[in-house]
Amino acid sequence: MDWIEELFGISPDAGSGTLEATIAAAVVLVVLGVVFGAARTRREEAAHVVGGRGARGQGPRREAPPTEGATPPQPASFMNSIAPAIGR
């Protein structure tokens, strides 16, 4: 790991290889940051409906049709959920 010494003819770390290891670690961290940043961006873009299309272009997203004879879900509120507990 003495490529700086061989390439430039100087020894900033007295031949220990610490500088080379630090540079290699920094490069790895930058590459990982770019890869994970790009993956996150792709996930975020896929989560949004763009131009009325779904994530993979299958058409607009819509809810599943209700099951025959099923009652629609009622909006729940905090007070409705605790009302029986407090005697209202």
Phi, psi and omega in degrees: 000037179250043184288333177292318179297317180290321184285315186254348180074019177237161180229080183292338181245021178058032175079010183279340181086005181295317180296317179296319179295322179294317178296317179297318179295320179296319179296317179298316180297319178296315179298315178298320178298318179294316181296310181291327176295318178294320179295320179295318179297318179296319179295317180295319179293324179290334181284338181269146174276120182251121177064030179076013182249156177285182185300325182250017177077025181278000184116179183294147177281140177211160180284157178292146179295149181294149177288142182302126177082000181277145176277140180292149179295141179266143178295132181262145174230162181298317182294322178294327182283332181258353182304315178298329183287331182259003174085026177264000000 
